[in-house]
């Protein structure tokens, strides 16, 4: 009996049973967890966005501060430049985006009819089974209904728009105070760490910054460049709603591996209602954008990689998407990379202790 209880198999069985019990209790508490998560998401969401913005802008503020510019003045200078650029862009882009979304909403029934005609022509000249044809028709009807409802809710839902405006208004203030007192927060965190662990903690934070710094800051620039390239390509081939579709390409490009497919899908669906030639041209434009992004833009802008295996990245994307949707997929890879650094430091710490 003692031989069995002391065996490694018995220990792993105990861990497995405890893990299953923990999963069972988590499932029982799922409604409470979902409620708490929704509350924390609504309250802490602006703070998380402000922290990301502060992390991206902090090197510029620190550079100005090293040149004897007071930190508050440095933040205000960056804000002035940023606000001027954003104001110019918004004044020119927002009316175009709203106009294209309204026009798209008006033409959705017509586009759906074109798509159904194309599918009907294909079905009449192909060997596709009847069930597949019915499924394609139902999918097109569902896409039209979902897209129309999404556009109408975005344009007409005053409450959601006001809430988004309020969050967009408060985030710059949060980012300002975080940037202004960034070094104070760093010192405050270190003071709460026991003196014997401060050196290891500082090294851990530096490793996390080295792993994430160029990736997070570079991804914003890469997405902007890819969006501009897609917009130019769509204009050249005569794609309707080019600005709206290129914006989707730019936003989704921040998601590794899956982002380019998400970004190209709406343009391909739109192109399918025009002609087969337009679909091929859209596919060529998106392919060229991704070739330039993966071989030229990202290596030059982002530089170092996160040193994560593609399988781990896909796992992180699936987990992030399940937990928080598109925002979860965007944040999944940086969070996963930071956790990897933390785990490596923990293992290294215990290995050193075992050797000593």
N, C-alpha and C positions, 0 to 999 in steps of 0.2 A: 504493500500500500504506500509506504513512504517513498519507494522507488518511483511509483507512478506520480505522486504529488510533487516530487522534486524534478520531474522530467520537464524538458522545454515544451513538449506537446501540451501538457497540462496547463502550463502558464499561458500559452497562446490561446487555449480553449477558454480560460478564465477571461482573458482580454477580449476575446470575441463575444462572449456572453455579456460582459459589461458594456461593450460597444453596442450590441443589439438592444440592450435595455435602455441605454442612453438615447438611441434613435427612436425607440418606441415612445419614450417620454417627450421627446422633441415633437414627434408627430401629434401627440395628445395636446401639446401646448401650441400647436401651429396657429390657431386663431389669435391667441394672445401675442405670439411672436410677430404675426403679420401686422397687427394693430400697432405694436410698439415700433416696428420697422417703418410703417407709414408715417408715424408721428416724428421719428428721428429723421427720416428722409426730408420731411417738410421743414423741420426746424434747422437741421444741420446742413442741408443742401447748399444754401447760400454761403455758409462758412467754408465748406469744402471747395466750392468754386473759387471763393476769394483766396483760399490758401494756395490753390493751384496757380492762379494768376500771380500771386505774390512770389511763389517759387520761381516762376518763369522770369519775372521782372527783377528779382533781387540781385542778380549779377550786375545788371546795368546800374542799379542804385548803389551797390557797393563800389563799383568802379568810379562813379562820380564822387562818392563819399571819400574815397582814397585820394582824390584830387582836391580835397579840402572844401568840398561843397557840403553844407549841412544836409543831413539825411532827409529832413522834412522838405527842404527846398529841392533836393534831387527827385524825391517822389512827385512833388508838384510839377516839376519840369517834365518828367515823363508823362504824367497825367495830361498836361497841356498839349504835348505833341500827340499823344494817343487820342485824346478827345477831338483834336482838330482833324486828324486823319479819319477817325470813325465818323465824325459829323459829315465830312465831305462824301465819304462812301455811302452813308445811310441816305443822305439827301438825294443821291443819284440812283442807288440800288433799290431801296425799299419801294418807291413807287413802281419801278419796273417789276419787282418780284410780286407785289400785290396785284398789279395789272395782269401779269402772266398767270397767277393763280386763279383770278376771277375769270379770265378768258378760258383757262383750262377747264374750270368748273362748268362753264356754259357749253363747251364743246364736248364734254364727256359722253353724252348720249350718241352724238354723231361719230365720235371716235370708236365707241363700242360697236356701233353698227358696221363700221368699216372693218373692224377686227372680226366680227362675226361673218361678214361676207368673205373675208380672206380664208377663214377656217372652213366655211362652206365650200369654197372653191377647191381647197385642198382635199376635203373629205370626198368630194365628188370624183376626184381623180387619183385617189390613193386606195391602199388596201388596209387602212386603219379599221380596227373593230368598232362596232357601234357604241359599246360602252365607253370607249376612249373618246369618241366624238361628243357624246353627251357630257362627259366630264369636262372637256375643253369648253363647251358652251356654258356650262354652269360656272366654271372658273371665271370666264370673261364677265358674266353677269355679276358675280360676287366682287370682282375687282372694280367694276364700275360703281357698284353700290358703296363699297368701302371707301373708295377714293372720293366719291361725291360727299359722303357723310363726313369724312375727315376734313375736306376743304371747307364745307359749310360750317362745321363746328369751329374750325380755326378762325374763319372770317367773322362769324356771327356770335361766338361765345364771348360776350363782353366780360364776364367774370374771370374767365381764364386769361384773357388778354390783360386785364387790369392786374391780376396776380403776377403775370409774367413781367409786366412793366414795373411793378413794385419791387420784385426780386432783382431785375436789371438795374433799378435805381439804387438799391441798398448795397449790392455787391461791391461797387467801386469804393464806397465808404469803408466797408470791412477790409478790402484789400489795402486801402490807404493806411489804416492803423496797423495792420499786420506788417506792411512794408516798413513803416516808420519805426516800429519797435521790433523788427525782425531779430536783431542782435540781442535785444533784451530778452525775448522769448527763448533764444538759444541758451543764454546764460542761466535763465530761470530753470530750464529743463535740466541742465547740468548740475545745478545746485541741489536738486532733489535726488540725484544719484549718489549713492554712498561713495566716499572718497576713494575707496579701494577699487571701485569699478569705473571710475570716471575716464581713465585712459582708454579702456576697452570700449566704453560707450562712445567717446569721441571718434575712435577709429571706426566703429560701426556706422555712425552717422556719415562720416566721410566716404565710406565705401558705398553706402546707399546713394549718396549724392553723385558719386562717380558713375554708378550704375544707371541712374535715372536722369541725371542732369541734361546731358546732350540729347537723350531720347525724347524727353517731354518737351524741351524747348525747341528741338529740331522738328518734331512732328507738326507743330503749328505752322512753321514755315513751309514744310513739305506739302501739307494739305492746301495751303494758299497757292503754292506754285502749281500743284496738280489741278486745282480748280480753275486757275487762269488758263492752263493749257487745254483743259476740257472745254472751257467756254470758247476759246479761240477755234478749236477744232469743230465744235458744233456750229459756230457761225460760218465757218468755211464750207461745210457740207450742207448748210441751209436747214439745220434742225430747228423745229419750232420750240419755243420755251427754253431756249439755250441757257439763259442765266439761271433759271430755276433748276434745271437738270444738272448743270455744272456745279451748282451749290450743293446738291445732294452728293455728287461725286467727291467734292472737297471734304464734306463733313464725314462721310463714311470711310474715307481713305485712312483715317486715324486708326481704324480697326485692322490689325494685321491679317493677311491672308484672305479673310472673308470680306473685308471692306470694299475692295474693287468690284466684287460680284454684286454686293448690295447697291453700290453706286451706279453700276451700269444697267441694272435690271429695269429701273423706270424708263431710262432712255430707250432701251431695246423694246420695251412694251409700247412706248409711244411710236417708235419707228415702225413697229409691226403694223400699225394702223395706216401707214403711209405707203410703204413699198418694201419689197425684199431688198432692193438696192440701198435704201436708207438704213435698213437693219445692218447690212454688211458694212456700210460707211461708219455707223455708230460703233460697231464692234471694232473696226480698225482704229478709230480715234481713241477708244478706251484702252485698246491693247498697246498702242504707241505711248499713251500717257503712262501706263504701268511699266513699260519697258524703260522709258526715260527715268521714271521714279525709282525703280529698283536698281538700275545700273549706274545712274549719273547723279540724280538729285539727292536721294537718301545717303549714299556714301559720302557725298560732299558736305551735306548740311548736318545730318545726324552724326556721322562719324562712327563711333564705336557701337557695337551691338550689345544686347542685353545678355548674350551668351546663354540663351534658353533654347532647348530642343524644340523643334516644330510641334511635336506631340504635346509637350507641356504647354506651349502657347495655345494650341487648339483646345486643350482641356480647360485652361484658364478662361478662354473666350466662352466656352459652353457654360461653365459655372457662373461667370459674370452675367451672361445673358439670361440665365435662369433666375438669378437673384434680383437683378435690377434692369433687365432689358438692354437697350442700346447704350445708356450711360454705363451700365455694368460691363459691357463688352469693351467700351473705350478705356475704362479704368482697370480692367482685369489684368492686363499684361504688366503695367507698372507696379501694381500692388503685389502681383505674384513674384516679380523680380525682387522687390524689396523684401518680401517674406523669404525668398531664397537666400538673400544676403544675411538676414537675421539667423536663419537656421544654420548656415555655414559658420557663423560666429559662435553660435551656441555649441555646435559640435567641436569646433576648434578649442573652445574654452574648456570643455570637459576632457578632451584629449590631453591638453596641457596639464590639467589637474591630475589625471591618471598617471601621466609620466612622472610628475613631481612626487 
